[in-house]
Amino acid sequence: MDVIVTGRRCTISDDFREKVSERITGIERFRDRVQRVEVQVSTNQHKQPDQSTQVEITLIGKGPVVRSVASADDKSIAFEHALDKMKSQLRRAADRRKVHRGLRVSDTLEVPPTPETTPATDGDSPQVRKIAGLEVTGDGPLVVREKIFPATPLTLAQALDEMELVGHDFFLYVDAETHAPSVVYRRKAYDYGVIHLDVATKE
């Protein structure tokens, strides 16, 4: 298991790298599923002192990506908070898997085509592109950032598991039973909510 420690707007000492590596490699549950651990330390002087240093830990392995983030006034404290948060995320995901055993995942969906580009007929004419269904002439002024990911249909239990592992408050997925685009999210009054989209087809 490789442990990569990087810094943004800050200097990472050899002692800190060694400490981080020892703490992470000493966690037994990481060894079975993790191939690489990325630890990024960044500082922001414009934030409150107790939030000035942020540590993001990302586990990359055979399963889904697991990520946790924490902030503090010191990078060692922020790292320990992020590590504790990640352990908690993994523990909750493991508990959920014990309840929902025997889950199956369908075949991966076909990746949608990349955005279309219409070549200009005149050498001096601006290029016209289609991005997210919109025609964009030249370089703007419209700026659209579009990403395309392969999607594997998931059950609601699996989507909750993925959301916990990445530490987000929502997770977009394709429902394994209905194949409908869906979003699971955290609610304040209750545990979770889920939205399913009923895609209407034009006749």
N, C-alpha and C positions, 0 to 999 in steps of 0.2 A: 504494500500500500504506500503510494507516494503522497507526501504532504508538502504542498506548495504554499509558501507564505509570501504575500506581496504587500506593498504599501503604496498608498496614494496620498500625495502631499505630506508624507512623513517618512522617517527613516526607520527601518526594521533592523534591530541589532541581532547578532548571532545568538546571544543568550535568549532572546525572545523566541527566535525560530526554534531553538533547541527545546525550550519549554513547551511550546505549542506542539511540536512533534511528539514529545514524550507523553503529553496529556492525551493526545488523540490516539496514538498507536497503543496506548495502555488500555483503551476501551475494547473489551473483547467482542462486543456485538458488532463493532465496525469492521473487524477483520474478515468476517464471513461474506459480506455483501459489498464492501467498498473497495474500489480499485485506486481511486485518487481523491484526495481531500484538498480543496482550495480554500485558503484563509486569506481574506483581503482586509487590510486595516486602512482606514481612511480618516482624515481629520478635517474638520470644518470650523474655523475660528468664528464664523458668524452665528453659530448655534449657541445655545445655553451651555455653560461650562460642564454641566453634568451630562450633556449630550454631544460634546465636541469630538469625541472619538467613537467611531463605529467599526464593529468587526462583523464580517459576513462569512459564515462557514458554509461550504457547499460540498456535499458528498456525491461522488459520481461513481456508479458501479453498474451491476447487471440490472438492477431494478430502477424505479423512478428516481429522479434527482431529488435530493433532500437538502433544504436550505434553511438557515436560521440567521437572524440579524439582531444585534443588541448594541446599545450605546452607553457610554459612561465617560467619566473625565479622565480615565486611564485605560490604555489598550489592554493591559492584563485583566483588569476588572471586566471590561467589555467582552473580552474573549471568554472568560469564565461564565458570564451571563448567557452569551450566545451558545456555549457548549451545553449548559444546563437546559436551555430552551430546546436545543436539538434532541437531547436525551428524552425530554418530556414528549416531544413530537413523535419520536420513534416508539416510545412506550404506549402512547395513545393509539398509534397505528397498529402495534402488535396486539393490543387488547381488542381492537376492532376486528382484526383478522381471526382471532380466536372465536369470536361470535359468528362471523360469516366465513366458515370454511367451505371448501369445495367450489369456490367461484371459478368460472371459466371466462376467458376473454376471446372474442371473435377475431376473425382475420382483420388485418390492418386495412383501413379504407384507402381508396386510391387518392393520391395527392392531387388537388385541383391544379389546373394549368396556371402558368405564370402570367402576370399582367401582359396584355397585348400592347404592341408598339406598332403604330401606323407610320411607315416611312413617308417623308415629305416628297412631293412630286417636284417641287421647285427647290433648287439648291439654296436659295435665300429664304425660303419659307421655314418658319419654326416647326419643330417636330411635335406631332400630336400623339399623345400616349393615353391609353386607357388604364386607369388605376382604380381599383375597387369600384368598377362600374362607372367611373367619371372620366370625361375627356379632359386632359390637361394639355394646354398648348405651351410649348417651350419649357422654361424652367419654373413656371408658376403663373400667378402668385399663389395658387393652391399647393399646399405641401401635405402629402398623404404618406404616412409610413405604413407599409403593408407587409405582413409576415404570413407565410404559409407553413403549417406544420402538418405532418402525417398524424392522423387521429385513429386511435384504437377504441372501439366501442367499450364502454364500462358500465357496470351496474352502479346504482346509487351508492352502495357501500364502498365500492372501489373508488368512486369519485371523491367521497369523503376522506378516504385513506390518502389519496393523492394530495388533496387540499391540506391535510394536516402535515404531510411530509414537506411540502414546500413552504409552509407557514403563512399562507395567504388567507384572506377573508372570503375569497370566492374561487371557484374553479370551473372552467368551461370544458365540457366533454360531450361526447355523442352517446346517447342512451343505448345500451346493448339490446334492450327489448324492442324499443320503438324506432331506433336509429334517428331520433329527433335531436337537434342541437339543444343542449340543456346547460343550466348553470346551477351549481349548488353554492350557497352562501351562508355566512353566519348571521344570526339574528340576535338582537339585544334581549328581547323578551323570552325567546325560545332558543333551542339549541341551533337548529339549522333550517333553512328554507331551500326550496328547489323550484326552478323555472324551466318549463319545457316549451319549446317553440313548435307550433303546428304549422308546418310549411305548406302553404296553399299553392297548388299548381294551376297555371293558366290553361284553360281549355281552348 
